[in-house]
Amino acid sequence: ALNIKEYEVTGTSRGKDGKPAAEKPAEDDALKNAVQKGIDELLGGAKVPEDKAAEVKKILGKARRYIPEFRVQDRSEAGATVILKVKVKVNLDPLKADLTAAGVLASDENRDLGIEA
């Protein structure tokens, strides 16, 4: 079975130079926030090590890879800011694989032996 979790997140984007905000950056922001929640869950509350922050940023940059489906629940505007409330499904399996490959998560073998990387 696929390890898919659903998160409800918000995403925002601001308009520049008096133009109204675009929807797409707010959507991207929401999807990144959902993948961040998936990462937090996989890390079990542990903090991302400082030296791995760039790796995590790279993973968040391709957030859509881990998202089979999302649905915008609500859209509001406040001044030049668009706020989206989005229900996002995140596939934790490829996310876990990429975090492990990046050295952010210890591989399962190590964890089973109680070895801390």
C-alpha positions in Angstrom: 0.0 0.0 0.0 1.2 3.5 -0.7 2.1 5.6 2.3 0.0 8.6 1.6 -0.8 11.2 4.2 -3.2 14.1 3.8 -2.4 17.5 5.2 -4.4 20.7 5.3 -2.1 23.6 4.8 -2.2 27.2 3.7 -0.1 29.0 1.1 0.3 32.7 0.5 1.7 34.9 -2.2 2.0 38.6 -2.3 1.5 40.9 -5.3 4.4 43.1 -6.3 4.3 46.8 -7.4 0.6 47.1 -6.7 -0.4 44.2 -8.9 -2.7 41.5 -7.4 -1.0 38.4 -6.2 -0.8 35.4 -8.5 -2.4 32.2 -7.5 0.4 29.9 -8.6 3.1 31.0 -6.1 0.5 30.6 -3.3 -0.2 27.1 -4.5 3.5 26.3 -4.6 3.9 27.7 -1.1 1.1 25.4 0.2 2.5 22.3 -1.5 6.0 23.1 0.0 4.3 23.4 3.4 2.6 20.1 3.0 5.9 18.3 2.1 7.5 20.0 5.0 4.9 18.5 7.2 5.7 15.1 5.7 9.4 15.6 6.4 8.6 16.6 10.0 6.5 13.4 10.4 9.2 11.2 8.9 11.8 12.8 11.2 9.5 12.1 14.1 9.9 15.6 15.5 13.7 15.6 15.2 15.2 18.8 13.8 16.9 18.8 10.4 20.6 18.9 11.0 22.1 22.3 10.0 24.4 20.8 7.4 21.4 19.1 5.7 19.2 22.3 5.4 20.3 22.8 1.8 19.3 19.2 0.9 15.9 19.7 2.5 15.5 22.9 0.6 16.2 21.1 -2.7 13.6 18.4 -1.8 11.1 21.2 -1.0 11.9 22.8 -4.4 10.5 19.7 -6.1 7.5 19.3 -3.8 5.1 18.4 -6.6 7.1 15.2 -7.1 5.7 13.8 -3.9 2.1 15.0 -4.4 -0.3 12.8 -6.2 -3.2 15.0 -5.6 -4.3 18.3 -4.0 -7.4 20.4 -3.8 -7.8 24.1 -3.1 -10.5 24.3 -0.4 -10.6 28.0 0.1 -9.2 31.2 -1.4 -9.1 34.6 0.2 -7.4 37.9 -0.6 -6.2 40.4 1.9 -4.8 43.5 0.3 -2.1 42.3 -2.1 -1.9 38.8 -0.6 -3.6 35.7 -1.8 -4.2 33.0 0.8 -5.1 29.5 -0.2 -6.2 26.7 2.0 -5.3 23.4 0.4 -5.8 19.8 1.1 -2.7 18.0 -0.1 -1.9 14.3 -0.4 1.8 13.6 0.1 3.3 10.3 -0.8 5.8 9.7 2.0 7.6 6.7 0.3 9.6 8.6 -2.4 10.0 11.5 0.1 11.5 9.1 2.6 13.8 7.6 -0.1 15.0 11.0 -1.1 15.6 12.1 2.5 17.5 8.9 3.2 19.6 9.4 0.0 20.3 12.9 1.1 21.5 11.7 4.5 18.8 13.6 6.3 17.2 10.4 7.5 19.2 7.4 8.7 18.6 4.4 6.6 16.3 1.7 8.0 19.1 -0.8 8.5 21.0 1.6 10.7 18.0 2.5 12.7 17.1 -1.1 13.4 20.6 -1.7 14.8 20.2 1.3 17.0 23.1 3.1 15.3 22.8 6.8 15.2 24.3 8.2 12.0 
